[in-house]
């Protein structure tokens, strides 16, 4: 069993949670101000529509990355401690199997949520969630770059990097590595998991219930494996399947 120092406690116990919140708000302000600036500068709405999501992806999560390296007070050694080591023995099997378990569980939960939602609202008036918006954005990008495949591939590469790599790392460090660890020092594990998952769902404004369920699963994986590598891999796999299936449906 890993001791507390290898489970991220010593690395983050002195962190003031208000600081990353301030940086996150700063990222949102930068995104919003840049969005309005782009609206004034770019008279071509096509370019604006395609640049807006990239601007969001690299400002809001980017603000947390800047906080980690510039203002968190964490050394490289402490960041590695927070991330954790790839385990050996039976724990390694848990880490390798966890992404597929979480993927299946998220798929089942998604089916249940969509079924329950269909009873509340007819399918023709279901809210335009993130999956639908992303699908429409991909469809639009394919139409715009139809005769310029190099630009299309570059744009999709940037989107894929943000969704599959940047988001999982940043979100797991913040919500599981720092927030969940802080909360479990103050309350019991059950309350810590619920609260951190609730905050995680609020961060995902387009899919609250889906994100809450995913937060519960990722928290359980983190606490079971005692390394952030496991939930990062889980998160990345879920996002990769989501990204790939959305794109595949249009090609």
KOLFIMI-242795 format. One record per residue: residue number from 1; residue in three letters; x, y, z of N, C-alpha, C in turn. Coordinates in steps of 0.1 Angstrom, whole numbers, plus 5000, padded with zeros to 4 digits. Each point is the difference from the previous one (the first is absolute). Layout:
<rs>
(r NUM ALA (X Y Z) (X Y Z) (X Y Z));
...
</rs>
This chain:
<rs>
(r 1 UNK (5008 4988 5000) (4992 5012 5000) (5009 5012 5000));
(r 2 UNK (4997 5010 4991) (5008 5012 4999) (4997 5009 5012));
(r 3 UNK (5010 5007 5005) (4997 5009 5012) (4995 5013 4995));
(r 4 UNK (4996 5008 5009) (4993 5013 4996) (5009 5009 4992));
(r 5 UNK (5013 5000 5002) (5009 5009 4993) (5000 4996 4985));
(r 6 UNK (4998 4987 4997) (5000 4996 4986) (4986 5002 4994));
(r 7 UNK (4990 5004 5008) (4987 5001 4995) (4996 5014 4998));
(r 8 UNK (5010 5009 4999) (4997 5014 4996) (4998 5009 5012));
(r 9 UNK (4999 4995 5012) (4996 5009 5012) (5011 5010 5003));
(r 10 UNK (5012 4995 5001) (5011 5009 5004) (5003 5010 4989));
(r 11 UNK (4997 4997 4988) (5003 5009 4988) (4990 5012 5000));
(r 12 UNK (4988 4998 5005) (4990 5011 4998) (4993 5005 5013));
(r 13 UNK (5004 4995 5011) (4993 5003 5012) (5002 5015 5004));
(r 14 UNK (5010 5007 4995) (5002 5014 5003) (4995 5009 4989));
(r 15 UNK (4993 4994 4990) (4995 5008 4988) (4987 5008 5005));
(r 16 UNK (5000 5012 4996) (4988 5008 5003) (4990 4998 4988));
(r 17 UNK (4989 4994 5002) (4991 4997 4989) (4994 5012 4993));
(r 18 UNK (5001 5012 5006) (4995 5012 4994) (5009 5004 4988));
(r 19 UNK (5013 4997 5001) (5010 5004 4989) (4996 4994 4987));
(r 20 UNK (4998 4986 4999) (4996 4995 4987) (4987 5005 4995));
(r 21 UNK (4991 5003 5009) (4987 5006 4997) (5002 5013 4993));
(r 22 UNK (5009 5008 5006) (5002 5014 4994) (5006 4998 4986));
(r 23 UNK (5010 4991 4999) (5006 4998 4986) (4989 4995 4990));
(r 24 UNK (4991 4991 5005) (4989 4995 4991) (4991 5011 4996));
(r 25 UNK (4996 5009 5009) (4992 5011 4997) (5007 5009 4990));
(r 26 UNK (5013 5002 5002) (5008 5008 4991) (5000 4994 4986));
(r 27 UNK (5001 4987 4999) (4999 4993 4987) (4987 5002 4993));
(r 28 UNK (4989 5000 5008) (4987 5003 4995) (4999 5014 4995));
(r 29 UNK (5005 5009 5008) (5000 5015 4995) (5008 5001 4988));
(r 30 UNK (5012 4994 4999) (5008 5001 4988) (4992 4994 4988));
(r 31 UNK (4994 4989 5002) (4992 4994 4989) (4989 5009 4996));
(r 32 UNK (4992 5006 5009) (4989 5008 4997) (5004 5013 4993));
(r 33 UNK (5011 5006 5005) (5005 5012 4994) (5006 4998 4986));
(r 34 UNK (5007 4988 4999) (5005 4997 4987) (4989 4996 4990));
(r 35 UNK (4989 4994 5005) (4989 4997 4991) (4994 5012 4994));
(r 36 UNK (4998 5011 5009) (4994 5012 4995) (5010 5007 4990));
(r 37 UNK (5013 4999 5004) (5010 5006 4991) (5000 4994 4986));
(r 38 UNK (4999 4986 5000) (4999 4993 4988) (4988 5004 4992));
(r 39 UNK (4989 5002 5007) (4988 5004 4993) (5002 5013 4992));
(r 40 UNK (5007 5009 5006) (5002 5013 4994) (5011 4999 4989));
(r 41 UNK (5010 4992 5002) (5011 5000 4990) (4997 4991 4988));
(r 42 UNK (4994 4988 5003) (4997 4991 4989) (4986 5003 4994));
(r 43 UNK (5000 5006 4989) (4987 5002 4994) (4994 4988 4993));
(r 44 UNK (5009 4990 4998) (4996 4987 4994) (4995 4991 5011));
(r 45 UNK (4987 4998 5001) (4994 4992 5011) (5005 4985 4999));
(r 46 UNK (5004 4996 4988) (5005 4986 4999) (5012 4998 5008));
(r 47 UNK (5010 5009 4999) (5012 4999 5007) (4998 5001 5015));
(r 48 UNK (4991 5009 5004) (4996 5002 5014) (4995 4987 5006));
(r 49 UNK (4990 4994 4993) (4994 4988 5005) (5010 4988 5003));
(r 50 UNK (5010 5000 4991) (5010 4989 5001) (5011 5003 5011));
(r 51 UNK (5003 5013 5002) (5010 5004 5009) (4995 5001 5014));
(r 52 UNK (4987 5002 5002) (4994 5002 5014) (5003 4988 5009));
(r 53 UNK (4996 4988 4996) (5003 4988 5009) (5014 4998 5003));
(r 54 UNK (5009 5003 4990) (5015 4998 5003) (5004 5011 5010));
(r 55 UNK (4995 5012 4999) (5004 5011 5009) (4995 4996 5014));
(r 56 UNK (4988 4994 5001) (4996 4996 5014) (5008 4989 5005));
(r 57 UNK (5003 4990 4992) (5008 4988 5005) (5014 5004 5005));
(r 58 UNK (5006 5010 4994) (5013 5003 5003) (5002 5012 5010));
(r 59 UNK (4988 5006 5004) (5001 5011 5010) (4995 4995 5013));
(r 60 UNK (4989 4993 5001) (4994 4996 5013) (5009 4989 5006));
(r 61 UNK (5002 4988 4993) (5009 4991 5006) (5015 5005 5001));
(r 62 UNK (5003 5008 4990) (5014 5006 5000) (5003 5008 5012));
(r 63 UNK (4989 5007 5006) (5002 5008 5012) (5004 4991 5012));
(r 64 UNK (4994 4988 5000) (5004 4991 5011) (5014 4995 4999));
(r 65 UNK (5004 4997 4987) (5014 4996 4998) (5010 5011 5004));
(r 66 UNK (4997 5012 4997) (5008 5012 5004) (5001 5001 5016));
(r 67 UNK (4988 4998 5006) (5000 5000 5015) (5009 4989 5006));
(r 68 UNK (4999 4988 4994) (5008 4989 5005) (5015 5003 5000));
(r 69 UNK (5005 5006 4989) (5014 5002 4998) (5005 5014 5006));
(r 70 UNK (4991 5010 5001) (5004 5013 5004) (4996 5004 5014));
(r 71 UNK (4989 4995 5005) (4994 5006 5012) (4996 4990 5010));
(r 72 UNK (5001 4987 4997) (4995 4990 5010) (5010 4997 5011));
(r 73 UNK (5013 5004 4998) (5010 4997 5010) (5005 4986 5000));
(r 74 UNK (4995 4992 4990) (5004 4986 4999) (5013 4999 4992));
(r 75 UNK (5010 4992 5006) (5012 4997 4992) (4997 4989 4990));
(r 76 UNK (5010 4998 4991) (4998 4989 4991) (4999 4987 5007));
(r 77 UNK (5007 4998 5011) (5000 4988 5008) (4986 4998 5006));
(r 78 UNK (4994 5011 5005) (4986 4999 5005) (4990 4998 4990));
(r 79 UNK (5002 5005 4988) (4990 4998 4989) (5001 4985 4996));
(r 80 UNK (5012 4994 5000) (5001 4986 4997) (4993 4992 5011));
(r 81 UNK (5002 5004 5013) (4994 4993 5011) (4985 5001 4999));
(r 82 UNK (4994 5012 4996) (4986 5001 4998) (4995 4991 4989));
(r 83 UNK (5008 4999 4989) (4996 4991 4989) (5000 4986 5005));
(r 84 UNK (5010 4996 5007) (5001 4986 5005) (5008 4992 4990));
(r 85 UNK (5004 4988 5005) (5008 4991 4992) (4991 4989 4994));
(r 86 UNK (5004 4995 4988) (4993 4989 4994) (5003 4988 5009));
(r 87 UNK (4989 4994 5005) (5002 4989 5010) (5005 4987 4995));
(r 88 UNK (5004 4991 5008) (5004 4987 4997) (4991 4989 5005));
(r 89 UNK (5001 4988 4996) (4992 4989 5005) (4986 5001 4996));
(r 90 UNK (4991 4996 5010) (4986 5000 4998) (4994 5014 4997));
(r 91 UNK (5006 5010 5006) (4996 5014 4998) (5001 5004 4986));
(r 92 UNK (5011 4995 4993) (5002 5004 4986) (4988 4994 4992));
(r 93 UNK (4995 4989 5003) (4988 4994 4993) (4988 5009 5002));
(r 94 UNK (4998 5005 5012) (4989 5009 5002) (5001 5013 4991));
(r 95 UNK (5012 5005 4999) (5002 5012 4992) (4997 4997 4985));
(r 96 UNK (5005 4989 4996) (4998 4996 4985) (4985 4997 4997));
(r 97 UNK (4993 4994 5010) (4986 4996 4997) (4990 5011 5003));
(r 98 UNK (5004 5010 5009) (4991 5011 5004) (4995 5008 4988));
(r 99 UNK (5008 5003 4990) (4994 5008 4989) (4989 4993 4993));
(r 100 UNK (5001 4987 4998) (4989 4993 4993) (4988 4999 5008));
(r 101 UNK (5002 4998 5013) (4988 4999 5010) (4993 5013 5000));
(r 102 UNK (5007 5011 5001) (4994 5014 5000) (4993 5003 4987));
(r 103 UNK (5006 4996 4989) (4994 5002 4987) (4987 4993 4999));
(r 104 UNK (4999 4987 5004) (4988 4992 4999) (4989 5006 5010));
(r 105 UNK (5005 5004 5012) (4991 5006 5010) (4994 5013 4995));
(r 106 UNK (5008 5008 4994) (4996 5013 4994) (4990 4998 4989));
(r 107 UNK (5002 4990 4992) (4991 4997 4989) (4986 4995 5005));
(r 108 UNK (5001 4992 5010) (4987 4995 5007) (4993 5012 5006));
(r 109 UNK (5007 5008 5008) (4994 5012 5006) (4994 5010 4990));
(r 110 UNK (5008 5001 4989) (4994 5009 4989) (4987 4995 4995));
(r 111 UNK (5000 4987 4997) (4987 4994 4995) (4989 5002 5010));
(r 112 UNK (5002 4998 5013) (4990 5002 5010) (4995 5014 5001));
(r 113 UNK (5010 5009 5000) (4997 5015 5000) (4991 5004 4989));
(r 114 UNK (5004 4996 4987) (4993 5003 4989) (4986 4994 5000));
(r 115 UNK (4999 4988 5005) (4986 4994 5001) (4991 5007 5009));
(r 116 UNK (5006 5003 5012) (4992 5008 5010) (4996 5014 4995));
(r 117 UNK (5010 5006 4993) (4997 5013 4994) (4989 5000 4990));
(r 118 UNK (4999 4989 4992) (4990 4999 4990) (4986 4999 5005));
(r 119 UNK (4999 4996 5013) (4987 4999 5006) (4996 5014 5005));
(r 120 UNK (5010 5009 5003) (4997 5013 5005) (4997 5010 4988));
(r 121 UNK (5008 4998 4990) (4998 5009 4988) (5000 4991 4987));
(r 122 UNK (4991 5003 4991) (5000 4993 4987) (5013 5002 4993));
(r 123 UNK (5004 4990 4992) (5013 5000 4994) (5002 5012 4991));
(r 124 UNK (4989 5005 4994) (5001 5011 4991) (5003 5014 5007));
(r 125 UNK (4999 5000 5013) (5003 5012 5007) (5011 4998 5011));
(r 126 UNK (5008 4990 4998) (5011 4997 5009) (5010 5012 4999));
(r 127 UNK (5006 5004 5012) (5010 5011 4999) (5011 4997 4991));
(r 128 UNK (5006 5011 4995) (5011 4998 4990) (5013 4999 5009));
(r 129 UNK (5003 4987 5003) (5011 4998 5009) (5014 5001 4993));
(r 130 UNK (5010 4997 5008) (5014 5002 4994) (5003 4990 4989));
(r 131 UNK (4994 4988 5000) (5002 4991 4989) (4994 5005 4987));
(r 132 UNK (4988 5005 5001) (4994 5005 4988) (5007 5012 4995));
(r 133 UNK (5005 5009 5009) (5007 5012 4995) (5013 4996 4994));
(r 134 UNK (5007 4991 5006) (5013 4996 4995) (4998 4993 4986));
(r 135 UNK (4990 4992 4999) (4997 4994 4987) (4997 5010 4989));
(r 136 UNK (4992 5010 5003) (4997 5011 4991) (5013 5008 4996));
(r 137 UNK (5009 5002 5011) (5012 5007 4997) (5009 4992 4991));
(r 138 UNK (5002 4987 5002) (5008 4992 4991) (4994 5000 4986));
(r 139 UNK (4987 4999 4999) (4993 5000 4987) (5003 5013 4993));
(r 140 UNK (5000 5011 5007) (5002 5013 4994) (5015 5001 4996));
(r 141 UNK (5009 4995 5008) (5014 5001 4996) (5003 4992 4988));
(r 142 UNK (4994 4988 4998) (5002 4992 4989) (4995 5007 4987));
(r 143 UNK (4989 5007 5002) (4994 5007 4989) (5009 5012 4996));
(r 144 UNK (5005 5007 5010) (5009 5012 4997) (5013 4996 4994));
(r 145 UNK (5006 4989 5005) (5013 4996 4995) (5000 4989 4990));
(r 146 UNK (4988 4999 4993) (4998 4989 4990) (5012 5000 4990));
(r 147 UNK (5004 5011 4996) (5010 5001 4989) (5014 5003 5006));
(r 148 UNK (5001 5000 5013) (5013 5003 5007) (5002 4990 5011));
(r 149 UNK (5003 4988 4996) (5001 4989 5010) (5011 5002 5011));
(r 150 UNK (5011 5007 4996) (5011 5003 5009) (4995 5008 5012));
(r 151 UNK (4992 5011 4997) (4994 5008 5011) (4990 4992 5008));
(r 152 UNK (4992 4991 4994) (4991 4992 5007) (5007 4991 5010));
(r 153 UNK (5011 4993 4995) (5007 4991 5009) (5007 5008 5011));
(r 154 UNK (5005 5012 4997) (5007 5008 5011) (4990 5004 5010));
(r 155 UNK (4988 5004 4996) (4990 5004 5009) (4995 4989 5009));
(r 156 UNK (4998 4988 4994) (4995 4988 5007) (5011 4996 5010));
(r 157 UNK (5013 5001 4996) (5011 4996 5008) (5000 5009 5013));
(r 158 UNK (4998 5013 4998) (5000 5009 5012) (4988 4997 5009));
(r 159 UNK (4988 4997 4994) (4989 4996 5008) (5002 4987 5007));
(r 160 UNK (5006 4991 4993) (5002 4987 5006) (5010 5001 5012));
(r 161 UNK (5011 5008 4998) (5010 5001 5010) (4994 5006 5013));
(r 162 UNK (4991 5010 4998) (4994 5007 5012) (4990 4990 5007));
(r 163 UNK (4992 4993 4992) (4989 4992 5006) (5006 4987 5006));
(r 164 UNK (5010 4994 4993) (5004 4986 5004) (5013 5001 5009));
(r 165 UNK (5008 5010 5000) (5012 5001 5008) (4999 5011 5010));
(r 166 UNK (4998 5012 4996) (5001 5012 5009) (4989 4999 5011));
(r 167 UNK (4987 4998 4996) (4989 5000 5009) (5002 4989 5011));
(r 168 UNK (5002 4987 4996) (5002 4990 5010) (5011 5003 5010));
(r 169 UNK (5011 5004 4996) (5011 5003 5009) (4997 5011 5010));
(r 170 UNK (4995 5012 4994) (4997 5011 5008) (4989 4998 5010));
(r 171 UNK (4989 4994 4995) (4988 4998 5008) (5003 4989 5011));
(r 172 UNK (5007 4990 4997) (5003 4990 5011) (5009 5005 5010));
(r 173 UNK (5010 5008 4996) (5009 5007 5010) (4992 5009 5010));
(r 174 UNK (4991 5007 4994) (4992 5010 5008) (4989 4993 5008));
(r 175 UNK (4992 4992 4994) (4988 4995 5006) (5003 4988 5009));
(r 176 UNK (5008 4991 4995) (5003 4988 5009) (5013 5002 5008));
(r 177 UNK (5011 5005 4993) (5012 5001 5007) (5000 5011 5011));
(r 178 UNK (4994 5011 4998) (5001 5011 5010) (4987 5001 5007));
(r 179 UNK (4988 5002 4993) (4988 5002 5007) (4995 4988 5009));
(r 180 UNK (5000 4988 4994) (4996 4988 5007) (5009 4998 5012));
(r 181 UNK (5013 5002 4998) (5010 4997 5011) (4997 5010 5011));
(r 182 UNK (4998 5013 4997) (4997 5010 5010) (4987 4996 5008));
(r 183 UNK (4990 4996 4992) (4987 4998 5007) (5001 4987 5009));
(r 184 UNK (5007 4990 4996) (5001 4988 5008) (5008 5002 5013));
(r 185 UNK (5008 5011 5000) (5007 5003 5012) (4990 5007 5010));
(r 186 UNK (4989 5006 4996) (4991 5007 5008) (4988 4992 5004));
(r 187 UNK (4995 4992 4990) (4988 4991 5002) (5003 4986 4997));
(r 188 UNK (4990 4991 5001) (5002 4986 4996) (5000 4999 4985));
(r 189 UNK (5005 4988 4996) (5002 4998 4986) (4987 5001 4991));
(r 190 UNK (4989 4996 5006) (4988 5000 4992) (4996 5015 4997));
(r 191 UNK (5000 5008 5010) (4997 5014 4998) (5010 5007 4991));
(r 192 UNK (5013 4997 5001) (5010 5005 4991) (4997 4997 4986));
(r 193 UNK (4997 4987 4997) (4997 4996 4986) (4988 5007 4995));
(r 194 UNK (4989 5001 5008) (4988 5006 4995) (5002 5015 4997));
(r 195 UNK (5007 5007 5009) (5002 5014 4999) (5010 5003 4988));
(r 196 UNK (5010 4993 4998) (5010 5002 4989) (4993 4997 4987));
(r 197 UNK (4992 4989 5000) (4992 4997 4987) (4990 5011 4997));
(r 198 UNK (4994 5006 5010) (4990 5010 4998) (5007 5013 4994));
(r 199 UNK (5012 5003 5005) (5007 5011 4995) (5004 4997 4985));
(r 200 UNK (5005 4988 4998) (5004 4995 4987) (4988 5001 4990));
(r 201 UNK (4988 4997 5004) (4988 5001 4992) (4996 5014 4997));
(r 202 UNK (5002 5009 5010) (4998 5015 4997) (5009 5005 4990));
(r 203 UNK (5013 4995 5000) (5010 5005 4990) (4995 4996 4986));
(r 204 UNK (4994 4989 4999) (4995 4995 4987) (4985 5005 4998));
(r 205 UNK (4999 5012 4996) (4986 5007 4999) (4991 4993 4990));
(r 206 UNK (5006 4993 4991) (4991 4994 4989) (4995 4986 5004));
(r 207 UNK (5006 4994 5010) (4996 4986 5003) (5002 4997 5015));
(r 208 UNK (4991 5007 5008) (5002 4999 5015) (4999 4986 5005));
(r 209 UNK (4989 4993 4996) (4998 4986 5006) (5011 4990 4995));
(r 210 UNK (5003 5001 4987) (5010 4991 4995) (5014 5002 5007));
(r 211 UNK (5003 5013 5002) (5013 5003 5006) (5000 4996 5015));
(r 212 UNK (4988 5001 5006) (5000 4996 5014) (5002 4985 5002));
(r 213 UNK (4994 4992 4991) (5002 4986 5000) (5015 4996 4997));
(r 214 UNK (5005 5007 4990) (5014 4998 4997) (5009 5004 5011));
(r 215 UNK (4997 5011 5007) (5008 5004 5012) (5000 4989 5011));
(r 216 UNK (4988 4994 5002) (5000 4990 5010) (5009 4988 4996));
(r 217 UNK (4999 4996 4988) (5008 4989 4995) (5015 5003 5001));
(r 218 UNK (5004 5012 4995) (5014 5003 5000) (5005 5002 5014));
(r 219 UNK (4992 5005 5009) (5005 5001 5014) (5002 4986 5006));
(r 220 UNK (4991 4991 4997) (5001 4986 5005) (5013 4994 4995));
(r 221 UNK (5003 5002 4987) (5012 4995 4994) (5012 5006 5006));
(r 222 UNK (5000 5013 5003) (5012 5006 5006) (5002 4995 5014));
(r 223 UNK (4990 4999 5008) (5001 4995 5013) (5004 4985 5001));
(r 224 UNK (4996 4992 4990) (5004 4986 5000) (5014 4998 4995));
(r 225 UNK (5005 5008 4990) (5013 4997 4995) (5011 5009 5006));
(r 226 UNK (4995 5011 5007) (5009 5009 5007) (5011 5007 4991));
(r 227 UNK (4996 5002 4987) (5008 5007 4991) (4991 5007 4990));
(r 228 UNK (5004 5012 4996) (4992 5008 4990) (5001 4995 4986));
(r 229 UNK (5010 4991 4998) (5002 4994 4987) (4987 4993 4995));
(r 230 UNK (4994 4993 5010) (4988 4992 4997) (4989 5008 4995));
(r 231 UNK (4995 5010 5008) (4989 5008 4995) (5003 5008 4988));
(r 232 UNK (5013 5004 4998) (5003 5007 4988) (4999 4991 4988));
(r 233 UNK (5004 4988 5001) (4998 4990 4989) (4985 4998 4997));
(r 234 UNK (4993 4998 5011) (4985 4998 4998) (4994 5012 4993));
(r 235 UNK (5003 5012 5005) (4994 5012 4994) (5004 5002 4986));
(r 236 UNK (5013 4997 4997) (5004 5001 4986) (4993 4990 4991));
(r 237 UNK (4998 4988 5005) (4994 4990 4991) (4985 5003 4997));
(r 238 UNK (4993 5005 5011) (4986 5004 4998) (4999 5012 4990));
(r 239 UNK (5009 5010 5001) (5000 5011 4991) (5004 4996 4986));
(r 240 UNK (5010 4990 4999) (5004 4996 4987) (4989 4993 4993));
(r 241 UNK (4992 4991 5007) (4989 4993 4994) (4989 5010 4996));
(r 242 UNK (4998 5010 5008) (4990 5010 4998) (5004 5008 4987));
(r 243 UNK (5012 5005 5000) (5006 5007 4989) (4999 4992 4987));
(r 244 UNK (5005 4988 5001) (5001 4992 4988) (4986 4996 4994));
(r 245 UNK (4991 4996 5009) (4987 4996 4996) (4992 5012 4994));
(r 246 UNK (5002 5012 5005) (4994 5012 4995) (5005 5003 4986));
(r 247 UNK (5013 4999 4998) (5006 5002 4987) (4997 4989 4990));
(r 248 UNK (5000 4988 5005) (4998 4989 4991) (4985 5000 4994));
(r 249 UNK (4991 5005 5008) (4986 5001 4995) (4998 5010 4989));
(r 250 UNK (5010 5008 4998) (4999 5011 4989) (5008 4996 4988));
(r 251 UNK (5009 4991 5001) (5009 4996 4989) (4995 4989 4992));
</rs>
